[in-house]
Amino acid sequence: MKMSRRAKRMQRNHKRNANKSGLNLTALMDIFTILVFFLMVNQSEVEVQSSDAIQLPASLADNKPNENITVLVSKDDILVQGRAVISTAAASKISGEEIAELKKELDYLAARSPLSAEQKEQGRPVTIMGDKDIPYALLKKVMNTCAKAEFNNISLAVNQKPPAKGGA
């Protein structure tokens, strides 16, 4: 069967362009290598900053903490975001359920950042890091003060311990 001129031209072009097809894998690999290194360098897990001043209690919980305001209750001081607010001894002697100095600092931090829609429902998030030897009454005062300052989404920081191996 005789081929038309158009068919011959198309066949000729296909033969000519057959060698040009294919992907340039070198450039593609360069891009992916740079992307992998970029993601590895910039990835981060949220971890609560530990302090030598306190020893956190152990827990089986495995939830990772979110980055939010941290209230640290050590044996000596109560710190908000690393700033000393009041001594633990003075806070323990307060007769009420609220620590005024702590509330003042939390109100200041709350005024600096507006509430998001999620925070309006659940309250502002706060992480309380308390030494395992502090009295519960003091921890309760700190939690009540946080709640009165509209920091209702309270998380308690603990050290994760491995689950006990059960079995007979």
Residue pairs with C-beta under 8 A, 6 or more apart in sequence:
3 11
45 64
46 64
46 65
46 66
46 67
47 64
47 65
48 65
48 70
48 127
48 129
48 157
49 70
50 56
51 72
51 74
51 129
53 72
53 74
53 75
53 76
53 77
53 131
54 72
54 73
54 74
54 75
54 129
54 130
54 131
54 132
55 131
55 132
55 133
56 129
56 130
56 131
56 132
56 157
56 158
56 159
57 130
57 132
57 158
57 159
58 158
58 159
58 160
58 161
59 158
59 159
59 160
59 161
60 160
60 161
60 163
61 158
61 160
62 160
65 127
65 155
65 157
66 125
66 127
66 155
68 124
68 125
68 126
68 127
68 155
69 80
69 81
69 106
69 109
69 124
69 125
69 126
69 127
69 151
70 80
70 81
70 82
70 126
70 127
70 128
70 129
70 157
71 78
71 79
71 80
71 102
71 106
71 126
71 127
71 128
71 129
71 142
71 146
72 78
72 79
72 80
72 82
72 129
72 130
73 88
73 128
73 129
73 130
73 131
73 134
73 138
73 139
73 142
74 88
74 131
75 88
75 131
75 133
75 134
76 87
76 88
77 84
77 85
77 86
77 87
77 88
78 84
78 85
78 86
78 87
78 88
78 91
78 99
78 102
78 142
79 85
80 102
80 105
80 106
80 109
81 109
83 105
85 99
85 101
85 102
85 105
86 99
86 101
86 102
88 134
88 138
91 99
91 102
91 138
91 141
91 142
92 135
92 137
92 138
94 100
94 141
97 140
97 141
97 144
97 145
98 141
98 144
98 145
98 148
99 141
99 142
99 145
102 142
102 145
102 146
102 149
103 145
103 148
103 149
106 126
106 145
106 146
106 149
106 151
107 149
110 124
110 149
110 150
110 151
115 124
119 125
119 153
122 152
122 153
123 147
123 150
123 151
123 152
123 153
124 150
124 151
124 152
124 153
125 151
125 153
125 155
126 146
126 151
126 153
126 154
126 155
127 154
127 155
127 156
127 157
128 139
128 142
128 143
128 146
128 154
128 155
128 156
128 157
129 156
129 157
130 139
130 142
130 156
130 157
143 154
146 152
146 154
147 154
